[in-house]
Amino acid sequence: MATRKSVEAEELLHRYASGERDFSNIKLEYTDELSGANLSGVNLSNSSIDELFLEGINLNGANLKETDFGQTCLRSANLRGADLTGADLSHANLDSADLTGAKLTNAYIRTTSMIGANLTDADLTGTEFIPEMIERSIFCRTIMPDGSVYDENSS
């Protein structure tokens, strides 16, 4: 794999505002400047975004395949329709995040806190998680790790 290019948050925001969306294979430098930022539709696949504070960030429809989010705070983030296939979310915080329609196929979420997250229509195929880490989350038509569909409102 090629070396990841380091990018600072200010540069990323400027380039995004100019219309650029492909930031694949980057290493985002430590920052809290992206909390609450709108990066809807961005491509951050194969990137390293670990140990950052991104509370409330909008990553709606983002390509986040194979991205390293280890120990990143994504509390209350908008990840609706995001593709997190194969992403490493070890020790990340996704409490109260909106993961409606997100694809988490084979993502590492075993140690991810997702308390109160919205997992409506999310795909968790091939993941492994600890039930206590996702308590009070919303499950509606959620594809579970074994491929079954779970709807907490069904009897």
N, C-alpha and C positions, 0 to 999 in steps of 0.2 A: 504494500500500500504506500502511496506517495505521502511525503511529509505534509502535514496540515499547515496551511498558512495562518499565522496569527492575525486576527482582526480585532480592533477595538470597537466597543459599542458605538461610539460617536460616528466612526467611519461606516459601520453597518447601517445605522439609522439614516445617514446622509445618502448612501448608495441606494437604500430601499426607497427613500423619498424621491429619488431621481428615476425610479421605475425598475431598478434591478431587483430580481427575485432569486437568482441562483447563487447561493452562498455555500454550496456543498463543499465538503472536505476542508472546513476551516477549524481553527481553534479560537474560540471566543475568549478574550482576555477577561480576567475577573472584573466584575462590574455589578452595580445595582441600578445602573442607568436604564435598563430595559424593563424594569418593573412597570406594568401598565402600558407598555408600548404596543403598537399595532403592527404586527408582522404577518398579517393574514396572507396565506398563499405562498409563504416563503419556502425555499428549498434549502434546508440545513442538513440534508442527508450526509451520513458518514462524517459528521462533525463532532468535535469535542466541546461540550457546553457544560462541563461538570463544575460543581461547587459554586454555582452562581445563584443570585437572588433575583428571580423572575416573577415575583408575585403579581397576579392579575394580567400577565402578558396575553395578548391575543395572537394565537397561532392557529386560528381557524383555517382548516384545509391545508395545513403545512405538510411538506414532505420531510419527515423526521426519521426516515429509515436508517437503522444501524447507527443512530446518534447516541453519544455517551452523555447522559444527563445525571451521572452519579452524584449524589449529595446535593442536587439542585433543588431550590425551593420554587415550585410551580403552583403554590397554593392559590386557589381561585382563578387559575388560568383557563382561557378559552381554547380548548383543544378539539373543538367540534370538527369531525371529519378529518382529523389529522391522521397521517399514516406513520405509526410508530413501530412498524414491523422490525423486529430484531433490535429495538432500542434497548440500551442499558439504563434502567431507571433505579439502579441499586441505591438504596438509602435516600431516594428523592422524596420530596413532599408534594403530593398532588391532592391534599385535603381540599375538599369543596371545589375541585376542578370540574369543568364541564367536558366530559369525554364522549358526548353524544355522537354516535356514528364513527368513533375513532377505531382505527385498526391497530390492535396491540399484538398481533400474531407473533408468537415466539419472542415477545419482548421479555426482558428480565424485570419482573415486578415482585419477586419474592420478598424483598425487604423494603418495598415502596409503601409509604403511607398514603392511602387513598380514602381516608375517613370522610364520609359525606360526599363523595364524588358522584357525578351523574354518569352512569354507564349504560344509559339507554341506547340500544342498537349497537353497542360496542362489540368488537370481536376480540375475545381473549383466548382464541385457539392456541394451544401449545404453551400457554403461560403457566406459571406456578405461583400461587400466592398464599399468604397466611390469612385465614379468615378475619382475625382480629385487626389486620391492617386495612381492611376495607369495610369495617362495620358502618352502619347507617348510610351506606351508599345506595344509590338508586339502580335497581336492576329491572329493566323492562326490555324484553326481546333481546337480552344480552346473550351472545354466543360464549358459552363457558369453555374452559380449557379442553374438555373432552369432546367439544363440538356440539353438545346439547344446547338447546335454547332455554334460557331461564327467564321467567317473568314473575317477579315477586307478587304481582297482583292477581295471578292466576290461582285457581283453587286446585 
